[in-house]
Amino acid sequence: MKFKYLIIAFSIIIIIVILVIAFMPALIAEPSIAQNFRYISLPLMIFMVLILAGMSLFFFLNYRLLSLLEREDWPALAYYLEQKVYVKGIYSSRYVRILASSYLVISDYQSVLKLESKAHIAKPSVIAGNVLIFGSARILSGKHEDAAVFFKTHFDKCRKSDKLWVRWYYGFSLLLAGDFRSAEAEFSSLCVSSNDTLITGLSSYFLRYSIEKKSLDAEKCRHTSVSGKERLVKLIKNAAGWKKAADKVQNEVHIAIIRKYLDETVKWLFETA
């Protein structure tokens, strides 16, 4: 649904609620009850009006941004946000995240790293809030060792909700860099301790198909992989459980890097063709 239609739909609903509250006393036969209702409903009406005003203001202030997002015009969106961030110096987490994501979509990885460098000087906190995006740019540009260092450095600086994914991408970067021993240690740990469906499954999958043949203890590596797989299968039961978890993060930019591995992992978990 288009953003403007969504805003209009919510506005209509709020207006209807306001009208119902406003005219309800007229429909109440008992004057004392109607008067009490007015006292009770007045704060609610004011609250609804404030919501409507706030929503309208947000829409008009962000109309250009929302329009470009809706059209998926990534080059134009990047240019628009560059004016906000670089020219006006508005290094808000939202602007930085969307700008970095736009660069990734058009495969302009160097611009992501440039943005990170400038944001680090202007407002370091936005780096911690977007570790997965800035790390992804390093992976996609082939700077795997640099990516591993970056993710490791931000273990304790990233958002709490990103911690497990930052650890996983650290292991993934090590794997891409050819450091199989360190990658095995990281994936093995996540395989047995993670409570995240996708991270447990992916860690088990990579242990089995990418690391086992390089492991100094292939039998232990396989055992850890199988244990992780069995634990996860018991938990999610079927492929639908995996799809449900994948759907929750499908719009995250960093997931695009590993989308094919998500498909391969679910086939391995439930041995589908």
Residue frames relative to the residue before (quaternion, step in Angstrom):
aa qw qx qy qz dx dy dz
M 1.0000 0.0000 0.0000 0.0000 0.00 0.00 0.00
K 0.5048 -0.6516 0.4731 0.3110 3.56 -1.02 0.85
F 0.6173 -0.5798 0.3867 0.3651 3.54 -1.10 0.76
K 0.6776 0.5049 -0.3130 0.4336 3.59 0.85 -0.94
Y 0.6486 0.5068 -0.3237 0.4667 3.58 1.03 -0.72
L 0.6194 0.5417 -0.3314 0.4616 3.53 1.10 -0.73
I 0.6507 0.5073 -0.3022 0.4774 3.56 0.98 -0.90
I 0.6517 0.5183 -0.3100 0.4589 3.59 0.95 -0.91
A 0.6481 0.5286 -0.3178 0.4467 3.58 0.96 -0.89
F 0.6703 0.4824 -0.2954 0.4803 3.59 0.92 -0.91
S 0.6344 0.5382 -0.3298 0.4462 3.58 1.02 -0.82
I 0.6480 0.5182 -0.3156 0.4603 3.58 0.95 -0.88
I 0.6432 0.5224 -0.3203 0.4590 3.57 0.97 -0.86
I 0.6708 0.4967 -0.2981 0.4631 3.57 0.90 -0.93
I 0.6435 0.5212 -0.3205 0.4598 3.59 0.97 -0.85
I 0.6381 0.5224 -0.3249 0.4629 3.59 0.98 -0.84
V 0.6450 0.5161 -0.3182 0.4652 3.58 0.98 -0.86
I 0.6456 0.5233 -0.3149 0.4585 3.57 0.98 -0.89
L 0.6690 0.5031 -0.2971 0.4594 3.59 0.94 -0.90
V 0.6301 0.5303 -0.3299 0.4613 3.57 1.01 -0.82
I 0.6654 0.4956 -0.2978 0.4721 3.57 0.93 -0.93
A 0.6692 0.5277 -0.2996 0.4289 3.58 0.97 -0.91
F 0.7781 0.3588 -0.1815 0.4825 3.58 0.92 -0.91
M 0.4434 0.7174 -0.4455 0.3003 3.58 1.23 -0.16
P 0.6418 0.5326 -0.3552 0.4221 3.68 0.85 -0.79
A 0.6326 0.5476 -0.3342 0.4339 3.59 1.09 -0.70
L 0.6850 0.4810 -0.2769 0.4721 3.56 1.20 -0.50
I 0.6067 0.5437 -0.3485 0.4635 3.55 1.32 -0.18
A 0.4104 -0.7571 0.4615 0.2130 3.57 -0.59 1.19
E 0.7052 0.4562 -0.2648 0.4738 3.59 0.94 -0.86
P 0.4319 -0.7423 0.4485 0.2475 3.65 -0.49 1.18
S 0.6637 0.5129 -0.3207 0.4399 3.59 0.91 -0.86
I 0.6475 0.5040 -0.3102 0.4801 3.57 1.02 -0.80
A 0.6406 0.5291 -0.3196 0.4557 3.57 1.01 -0.85
Q 0.6542 0.5179 -0.3067 0.4579 3.57 1.02 -0.86
N 0.6455 0.5131 -0.3078 0.4747 3.56 1.01 -0.83
F 0.6349 0.5366 -0.3274 0.4491 3.53 1.04 -0.82
R 0.6206 0.5483 -0.3425 0.4437 3.58 1.07 -0.78
Y 0.6574 0.5127 -0.3088 0.4578 3.56 0.94 -0.88
I 0.6828 0.4829 -0.2813 0.4706 3.55 1.00 -0.86
S 0.7350 0.4643 -0.2387 0.4326 3.58 0.89 -0.96
L 0.5375 0.6572 -0.4041 0.3404 3.61 1.14 -0.55
P 0.6715 0.4727 -0.3251 0.4690 3.68 0.81 -0.83
L 0.6351 0.5297 -0.3304 0.4548 3.56 1.06 -0.75
M 0.6400 0.5229 -0.3220 0.4617 3.58 0.99 -0.82
I 0.6469 0.5140 -0.3172 0.4655 3.56 0.95 -0.89
F 0.6427 0.5290 -0.3126 0.4576 3.58 0.99 -0.88
M 0.6696 0.4954 -0.3001 0.4649 3.60 0.93 -0.91
V 0.6362 0.5222 -0.3277 0.4639 3.59 1.02 -0.79
L 0.6455 0.5157 -0.3157 0.4667 3.59 1.01 -0.80
I 0.6214 0.5282 -0.3357 0.4714 3.59 1.04 -0.76
L 0.6602 0.5118 -0.3008 0.4601 3.57 0.91 -0.95
A 0.6685 0.4960 -0.2963 0.4684 3.57 0.93 -0.91
G 0.6632 0.5128 -0.3022 0.4537 3.58 0.95 -0.89
M 0.6601 0.5093 -0.3003 0.4634 3.54 0.99 -0.89
S 0.6498 0.5119 -0.3102 0.4685 3.58 0.99 -0.85
L 0.6509 0.5177 -0.3104 0.4604 3.56 0.97 -0.89
F 0.6389 0.5277 -0.3213 0.4585 3.58 0.96 -0.88
F 0.6600 0.5207 -0.3088 0.4449 3.56 0.92 -0.92
F 0.7057 0.4627 -0.2780 0.4590 3.59 0.82 -0.96
L 0.6613 0.5045 -0.3119 0.4593 3.60 1.02 -0.73
N 0.7774 0.3132 -0.1510 0.5242 3.58 1.13 -0.67
Y 0.2622 0.8143 -0.4897 0.1684 3.57 1.24 0.35
R 0.6728 0.5040 -0.3008 0.4504 3.58 0.86 -0.97
L 0.6601 0.5081 -0.3007 0.4644 3.57 0.92 -0.93
L 0.6782 0.4940 -0.2887 0.4611 3.57 0.87 -0.94
S 0.6396 0.5360 -0.3221 0.4472 3.57 1.02 -0.80
L 0.6746 0.4874 -0.2906 0.4722 3.58 0.93 -0.90
L 0.6256 0.5217 -0.3309 0.4764 3.58 1.04 -0.74
E 0.6521 0.5316 -0.3022 0.4482 3.54 0.97 -0.91
R 0.7132 0.4329 -0.2434 0.4948 3.59 1.00 -0.85
E 0.2948 -0.7697 0.5004 0.2650 3.57 1.30 -0.36
D 0.3140 0.7245 -0.5300 0.3091 3.54 1.02 0.93
W 0.1639 -0.8646 0.4684 0.0784 3.54 0.38 1.29
P 0.6484 0.4961 -0.3541 0.4561 3.67 0.88 -0.71
A 0.6665 0.4872 -0.3019 0.4768 3.60 0.95 -0.86
L 0.6327 0.5258 -0.3261 0.4658 3.56 1.04 -0.77
A 0.6413 0.5194 -0.3227 0.4634 3.58 0.97 -0.84
Y 0.6564 0.5036 -0.3147 0.4654 3.60 0.93 -0.88
Y 0.6406 0.5340 -0.3225 0.4477 3.59 0.94 -0.88
L 0.7138 0.4492 -0.2545 0.4732 3.57 0.90 -0.94
E 0.5682 0.5746 -0.3852 0.4456 3.58 1.15 -0.51
Q 0.6325 0.5200 -0.3318 0.4684 3.58 1.05 -0.72
K 0.6578 0.5064 -0.3012 0.4692 3.56 1.04 -0.80
V 0.7533 0.4155 -0.2143 0.4625 3.55 0.82 -1.05
Y 0.7832 0.3610 -0.1955 0.4669 3.59 0.60 -1.12
V 0.7285 0.4299 -0.2502 0.4709 3.58 0.89 -0.92
K 0.7810 0.3177 -0.1680 0.5108 3.58 0.82 -0.99
G 0.4108 -0.7562 0.4354 0.2642 3.57 1.28 -0.17
I 0.4101 0.6968 -0.4849 0.3333 3.59 1.13 0.63
Y 0.0053 -0.8270 0.5608 -0.0402 3.59 0.06 1.28
S 0.1210 0.7909 -0.5850 0.1326 3.57 0.62 1.12
S 0.6217 -0.5618 0.3903 0.3815 3.56 -1.14 0.61
R 0.6455 0.5335 -0.3225 0.4413 3.58 1.01 -0.84
Y 0.6786 0.4843 -0.2984 0.4647 3.60 0.85 -0.93
V 0.6637 0.5085 -0.3055 0.4557 3.57 0.91 -0.91
R 0.6539 0.5189 -0.3136 0.4525 3.57 0.94 -0.88
I 0.6991 0.4623 -0.2826 0.4665 3.59 0.82 -0.95
L 0.6379 0.5214 -0.3300 0.4608 3.59 1.01 -0.78
A 0.6622 0.4942 -0.3051 0.4735 3.60 0.90 -0.91
S 0.6470 0.5188 -0.3139 0.4622 3.58 0.99 -0.82
S 0.6304 0.5316 -0.3270 0.4615 3.58 1.04 -0.79
Y 0.6357 0.5241 -0.3192 0.4683 3.57 0.99 -0.82
L 0.6551 0.5181 -0.3142 0.4513 3.58 0.95 -0.87
V 0.6413 0.5384 -0.3252 0.4395 3.57 0.97 -0.86
I 0.7470 0.3519 -0.2122 0.5227 3.60 1.00 -0.76
S 0.4930 -0.7138 0.3850 0.3150 3.58 1.34 0.40
D 0.4275 0.6666 -0.4884 0.3665 3.58 1.07 0.72
Y 0.0734 -0.8655 0.4952 0.0148 3.55 0.49 1.25
Q 0.6150 0.5555 -0.3523 0.4348 3.57 1.06 -0.67
S 0.6371 0.5244 -0.3316 0.4574 3.58 1.07 -0.67
V 0.5895 0.5508 -0.3650 0.4646 3.57 1.15 -0.59
L 0.6842 0.4804 -0.2804 0.4717 3.57 0.91 -0.92
K 0.6045 0.5340 -0.3471 0.4785 3.58 1.14 -0.65
L 0.6442 0.5199 -0.3113 0.4666 3.57 0.98 -0.88
E 0.6378 0.5286 -0.3215 0.4588 3.56 0.99 -0.86
S 0.6562 0.5279 -0.3069 0.4434 3.57 0.93 -0.93
K 0.6930 0.4624 -0.2742 0.4803 3.59 0.93 -0.89
A 0.6483 0.5146 -0.3159 0.4638 3.58 1.02 -0.80
H 0.6057 0.5708 -0.3492 0.4305 3.57 1.08 -0.70
I 0.6780 0.4636 -0.2769 0.4987 3.56 1.11 -0.69
A 0.7386 0.4454 -0.2327 0.4495 3.56 0.86 -1.03
K 0.7980 -0.0967 0.1224 0.5822 3.58 0.91 -0.92
P 0.2337 -0.8369 0.4799 0.1216 3.62 0.25 1.28
S 0.5950 0.6110 -0.3700 0.3683 3.59 1.05 -0.65
V 0.6245 0.5470 -0.3600 0.4256 3.61 1.09 -0.55
I 0.5571 0.5781 -0.3971 0.4448 3.60 1.20 -0.35
A 0.6635 0.5141 -0.2975 0.4550 3.56 0.91 -0.95
G 0.6901 0.4807 -0.2807 0.4625 3.57 1.09 -0.65
N 0.7741 0.2916 -0.1534 0.5405 3.59 1.26 -0.26
V 0.1349 0.8402 -0.5119 0.1175 3.57 1.11 0.73
L 0.6763 0.5153 -0.3082 0.4267 3.59 0.86 -0.92
I 0.6538 0.5048 -0.3189 0.4647 3.59 1.03 -0.70
F 0.6946 0.4597 -0.2829 0.4756 3.59 0.84 -0.93
G 0.6370 0.5107 -0.3294 0.4742 3.58 1.07 -0.66
S 0.6195 0.5578 -0.3339 0.4399 3.57 1.05 -0.78
A 0.6172 0.5512 -0.3457 0.4424 3.57 1.03 -0.76
R 0.6422 0.5150 -0.3190 0.4697 3.58 1.04 -0.75
I 0.6460 0.5121 -0.3219 0.4656 3.58 0.96 -0.83
L 0.7037 0.4803 -0.2687 0.4493 3.57 0.81 -1.02
S 0.6915 0.4495 -0.2833 0.4893 3.59 1.12 -0.57
G 0.5739 -0.6391 0.3533 0.3705 3.58 1.31 0.14
K 0.5311 0.6180 -0.4142 0.4055 3.59 1.26 0.17
H 0.0375 -0.8765 0.4799 0.0030 3.54 0.68 1.17
E 0.6532 0.4957 -0.3196 0.4749 3.60 0.94 -0.80
D 0.6366 0.5196 -0.3131 0.4761 3.55 1.02 -0.83
A 0.6325 0.5342 -0.3250 0.4572 3.57 1.03 -0.81
A 0.6446 0.5265 -0.3191 0.4533 3.58 0.97 -0.89
V 0.6551 0.4992 -0.3072 0.4767 3.57 0.95 -0.88
F 0.6471 0.5342 -0.3154 0.4431 3.57 0.95 -0.90
F 0.6865 0.4774 -0.2896 0.4659 3.60 0.82 -0.97
K 0.6509 0.5159 -0.3195 0.4562 3.58 0.96 -0.85
T 0.6447 0.5389 -0.3125 0.4431 3.56 0.99 -0.85
H 0.7632 0.3850 -0.1851 0.4847 3.56 1.08 -0.75
F 0.2470 0.7857 -0.5253 0.2138 3.60 1.21 0.40
D 0.8081 0.2817 -0.1143 0.5046 3.56 0.77 -1.08
K 0.6379 0.5308 -0.3279 0.4515 3.57 1.26 0.17
C 0.6100 0.5911 -0.3489 0.3959 3.57 1.17 -0.50
R 0.6624 -0.4731 0.3830 0.4366 3.55 -1.31 0.11
K 0.6125 -0.5782 0.3931 0.3688 3.56 -1.08 0.72
S 0.6668 0.5212 -0.2993 0.4406 3.56 1.00 -0.84
D 0.6958 0.4691 -0.2651 0.4749 3.61 1.23 -0.41
K 0.4353 0.7611 -0.4306 0.2143 3.59 1.23 -0.39
L 0.6952 0.4696 -0.2972 0.4560 3.60 0.77 -0.95
W 0.6631 0.4942 -0.3124 0.4674 3.58 0.99 -0.79
V 0.6082 0.5327 -0.3555 0.4690 3.59 1.06 -0.66
R 0.6427 0.5048 -0.3189 0.4799 3.60 0.97 -0.79
W 0.6616 0.5073 -0.3214 0.4491 3.57 0.90 -0.88
Y 0.6891 0.4719 -0.2892 0.4677 3.57 0.89 -0.89
Y 0.5485 0.5669 -0.3951 0.4708 3.57 1.21 -0.38
G 0.6744 0.4766 -0.2883 0.4847 3.58 0.91 -0.91
F 0.6399 0.5288 -0.3184 0.4578 3.57 0.99 -0.82
S 0.6456 0.5141 -0.3118 0.4708 3.59 1.01 -0.81
L 0.6283 0.5259 -0.3262 0.4713 3.57 1.03 -0.79
L 0.6389 0.5275 -0.3158 0.4624 3.55 1.01 -0.86
L 0.6790 0.4840 -0.2872 0.4713 3.58 0.88 -0.92
A 0.6732 0.4869 -0.2882 0.4760 3.58 1.14 -0.65
G 0.5365 -0.6539 0.3847 0.3695 3.60 1.29 -0.10
D 0.5129 0.6099 -0.4396 0.4145 3.60 1.23 0.26
F 0.1073 -0.8619 0.4940 0.0384 3.55 0.48 1.26
R 0.6263 0.5518 -0.3509 0.4245 3.59 0.99 -0.76
S 0.6928 0.4573 -0.2785 0.4831 3.61 0.86 -0.92
A 0.6300 0.5293 -0.3298 0.4627 3.58 1.04 -0.77
E 0.6320 0.5337 -0.3308 0.4542 3.58 1.02 -0.79
A 0.6472 0.5227 -0.3194 0.4538 3.58 0.93 -0.86
E 0.6843 0.4877 -0.2867 0.4600 3.57 0.92 -0.91
F 0.6939 0.4657 -0.2816 0.4716 3.60 0.85 -0.94
S 0.6180 0.5453 -0.3456 0.4487 3.59 1.05 -0.72
S 0.6474 0.5181 -0.3089 0.4659 3.55 0.99 -0.85
L 0.6858 0.4749 -0.2796 0.4753 3.57 0.90 -0.93
C 0.6016 0.5963 -0.3407 0.4079 3.54 1.08 -0.76
V 0.7767 0.3442 -0.1754 0.4975 3.58 0.95 -0.85
S 0.7733 0.3847 -0.1960 0.4643 3.60 1.12 -0.47
S 0.5832 0.6169 -0.3784 0.3690 3.58 1.13 -0.51
N 0.2450 -0.7552 0.5888 0.1516 3.55 -1.12 0.74
D 0.5335 0.5995 -0.4045 0.4387 3.55 1.31 0.33
T 0.5211 -0.6820 0.4243 0.2886 3.57 -0.75 1.10
L 0.7277 0.4498 -0.2580 0.4489 3.58 0.69 -1.07
I 0.6651 0.5072 -0.3095 0.4522 3.57 0.94 -0.86
T 0.6434 0.5077 -0.3239 0.4726 3.59 0.99 -0.79
G 0.6823 0.4996 -0.2862 0.4505 3.57 0.89 -0.95
L 0.6807 0.4873 -0.2878 0.4652 3.57 0.87 -0.94
S 0.6362 0.5271 -0.3297 0.4569 3.59 0.99 -0.81
S 0.6536 0.5067 -0.3035 0.4731 3.57 0.96 -0.88
Y 0.6537 0.5328 -0.3069 0.4412 3.56 0.95 -0.93
F 0.7092 0.4563 -0.2732 0.4628 3.59 0.82 -0.95
L 0.5811 0.5533 -0.3772 0.4625 3.58 1.11 -0.54
R 0.7065 0.4825 -0.2611 0.4472 3.54 0.93 -0.95
Y 0.8341 0.2886 -0.1136 0.4562 3.58 0.73 -1.03
S 0.7649 0.3411 -0.2117 0.5037 3.62 1.14 -0.29
I 0.7773 0.3732 -0.1732 0.4759 3.56 1.01 -0.78
E 0.5743 0.6346 -0.3873 0.3427 3.60 0.97 -0.77
K 0.7021 0.4776 -0.2801 0.4478 3.60 0.86 -0.91
K 0.6984 0.4228 -0.2613 0.5150 3.57 1.27 -0.32
S 0.5168 0.6897 -0.3895 0.3249 3.56 1.28 -0.26
L 0.4833 -0.6450 0.5105 0.2996 3.56 -1.20 0.61
D 0.7525 0.1711 -0.1216 0.6242 3.57 1.29 -0.33
A 0.1741 -0.8456 0.4994 0.0728 3.54 0.36 1.33
E 0.6351 0.5439 -0.3377 0.4322 3.58 1.01 -0.79
K 0.6634 0.4912 -0.2989 0.4788 3.58 0.95 -0.87
C 0.6266 0.5437 -0.3258 0.4534 3.55 1.03 -0.83
R 0.6738 0.4829 -0.2970 0.4738 3.58 0.91 -0.91
H 0.6337 0.5390 -0.3310 0.4454 3.58 0.96 -0.84
T 0.6522 0.5058 -0.3130 0.4699 3.58 0.96 -0.85
S 0.6429 0.5294 -0.3126 0.4569 3.55 1.01 -0.86
V 0.6767 0.4904 -0.2869 0.4683 3.57 0.88 -0.97
S 0.6345 0.5341 -0.3273 0.4528 3.59 1.00 -0.81
G 0.6576 0.5050 -0.3006 0.4714 3.55 0.98 -0.87
K 0.6437 0.5266 -0.3109 0.4601 3.53 1.01 -0.85
E 0.6804 0.4918 -0.2906 0.4591 3.58 0.84 -0.97
R 0.6387 0.5256 -0.3249 0.4584 3.58 1.00 -0.82
L 0.6881 0.4871 -0.2818 0.4582 3.55 0.94 -0.88
V 0.6483 0.5258 -0.3213 0.4473 3.58 0.92 -0.87
K 0.6323 0.5214 -0.3265 0.4708 3.58 1.04 -0.74
L 0.6828 0.5097 -0.2784 0.4432 3.53 1.06 -0.78
I 0.8056 0.2911 -0.1478 0.4943 3.61 0.75 -1.00
K 0.4124 -0.7756 0.4039 0.2554 3.59 1.34 -0.10
N 0.8218 -0.1044 0.1306 0.5447 3.61 0.67 -1.03
A 0.7338 -0.4295 0.3003 0.4323 3.55 -1.36 0.07
A 0.5746 0.5984 -0.3772 0.4116 3.58 1.15 -0.55
G 0.6236 0.5398 -0.3306 0.4587 3.57 1.10 -0.71
W 0.6381 0.5105 -0.3114 0.4850 3.56 1.08 -0.76
K 0.6556 0.5165 -0.3083 0.4565 3.58 0.92 -0.92
K 0.6264 0.5432 -0.3367 0.4463 3.58 1.00 -0.79
A 0.6679 0.4863 -0.2923 0.4817 3.57 0.98 -0.88
A 0.6603 0.5133 -0.3063 0.4547 3.58 1.00 -0.84
D 0.6338 0.5508 -0.3278 0.4330 3.58 1.02 -0.80
K 0.6158 0.5757 -0.3429 0.4145 3.60 1.10 -0.68
V 0.7860 0.2885 -0.1475 0.5264 3.59 1.09 -0.64
Q 0.3535 0.7919 -0.4565 0.1991 3.58 1.26 0.10
N 0.7020 0.4633 -0.2712 0.4679 3.58 1.13 -0.57
E 0.4909 0.6425 -0.4393 0.3915 3.59 1.27 0.01
V 0.5209 -0.6770 0.4220 0.3037 3.58 -0.80 1.01
H 0.6740 0.5209 -0.3192 0.4153 3.59 0.88 -0.86
I 0.5806 0.5929 -0.3722 0.4157 3.59 1.20 -0.44
A 0.5612 0.6206 -0.3832 0.3911 3.59 1.14 -0.60
I 0.5982 0.5875 -0.3526 0.4155 3.59 1.12 -0.65
I 0.8082 0.2862 -0.1020 0.5044 3.55 0.97 -0.89
R 0.2885 0.8058 -0.4888 0.1686 3.59 1.24 0.23
K 0.6645 0.5002 -0.3211 0.4529 3.59 0.93 -0.82
Y 0.6416 0.5191 -0.3291 0.4588 3.59 1.09 -0.64
L 0.5732 0.5640 -0.3800 0.4571 3.58 1.16 -0.51
D 0.6687 0.4924 -0.2934 0.4736 3.58 0.98 -0.87
E 0.6670 0.4992 -0.3026 0.4630 3.58 0.97 -0.85
T 0.6525 0.5361 -0.3142 0.4339 3.57 1.02 -0.81
V 0.6722 0.4856 -0.3174 0.4600 3.60 0.88 -0.84
K 0.6086 0.5326 -0.3563 0.4680 3.61 1.09 -0.61
W 0.6665 0.4954 -0.2955 0.4724 3.57 0.99 -0.85
L 0.6402 0.5478 -0.3288 0.4266 3.59 0.94 -0.85
F 0.8151 0.2097 -0.0886 0.5327 3.56 0.89 -0.91
E 0.4347 -0.7577 0.4138 0.2563 3.56 1.34 0.48
T 0.3155 0.7351 -0.5357 0.2703 3.57 0.83 1.02
A 0.5756 -0.6182 0.4178 0.3344 3.54 -1.17 0.59
